[in-house]
């Protein structure tokens, strides 16, 4: 019922005349009149209903940096399908925007190549840089495999050297055959994002490849987001070998 009501209300707001600030205020007046009527009908049970207040403003970020954050073109609440088609934002561009504005990142890909890491290395170095408190701005966890024989040691080394970045490599190709591809961007604000599709962390997949990637959000699709987070934790804790720049050469060489 709530979803049906929301759809009708959205159509009504869209149909209101006017433009710019005038139209926004007409929408605001209508919403407040509906809320006042609901509060009146509920009597003493309507105290939890609050009116919307003018002026209408859109808060983009609260941060200490002088350079404002660049938000993803697809926003932080609505789903999206990336197809590498005309009129669609580039997946690599959206990933860069997401990386620049999150607290934690969980990356799950079948393989990683040097060409893919180079597409994101500058932003990865920036978001994991250590601040005055001695802590990296964002923390990364990367889970990949060697069973396809494509993961490159140079790419893993570059990731493992980043402050606050943990890398694990699955060597059990005979049973696990981990083939998922996902990016989970966690934010303390509750506006996390998840990207799940066919693209590995390679240059061809991020730029120019015919890949499909679905984006869903913590705000809009909470059940899916929580399920993705829970399954990543299961895989992360599944006894997969931790990788460092020193031991990974031996690990991949064994595969």
C-alpha positions, 0 to 999 in steps of 0.5 A: 500500500505504501508503494502504491501511494508513493507512485500516485503521489509522485505522479501528482507532484510531477503534474503540478504546474509552475517552474523552478522555485515556484513549482518546488514551493507548490509541491512543498505546500501540497505535501505539508497539507497532506501531512497536516490532514494525516496528523489531524486524523490520527489525533494523539497518534500523529505526533511523530509526523513532521512537516517539511520546511523551506527553503528546499536545499540539497545537501551534497556532503559534509567534509573537511577537504577544500575540494568538494566531492564529485557524486556518482552520476547515477546517485546514491539511492536509485538502481542502475544498469551499466551496459557500456552503451551510448548515454550510459555513464562509464563504469570506470568513472562511476567506480572512481566517484564511488571510491572517492566518497566512501568509508570502506570498500569490498571488492570481489573479482575472479581475476585482477590485471595490471591494466585494470589496477592502473585505471584506478590506481591514482584514486585508490592511492588517494582514498587510502592515504594516511591522515594526521591521525595515522589512519587511512581515509578508507579501508579496502578488502580485495578478494580474488582467485588464481584458478583462471590463471589470469590474475597478475602478480604486479596487480596484486602487489600494487593493491597489497602495498596500499595502506589499509588495503587487505588482499586475499587470494583463493587458490582452491580452483578445483572446488570453489571456482569463485567467479563473482564480480562485485564492488561494495561501497560502505558509508557510515551515512547509510547510503552504501552502493553495490555493483554486481555484474560481469566485469573483472578488474581489468582494463578491457572490462572497465573501459570498452568491454561489453559488460553488464553491471547492475547497481543497487543501493543500501537506501533503495534496495536494503535487503539485496545490499545486506545479502551481498554484504553478508555473503562477502563476509562469508567468503572473506572468512572462508580460510582463503590465503591473505596476500601481501606484496612479499608472500603473493609471488610465491602463492600465485607461482604455485597455482 
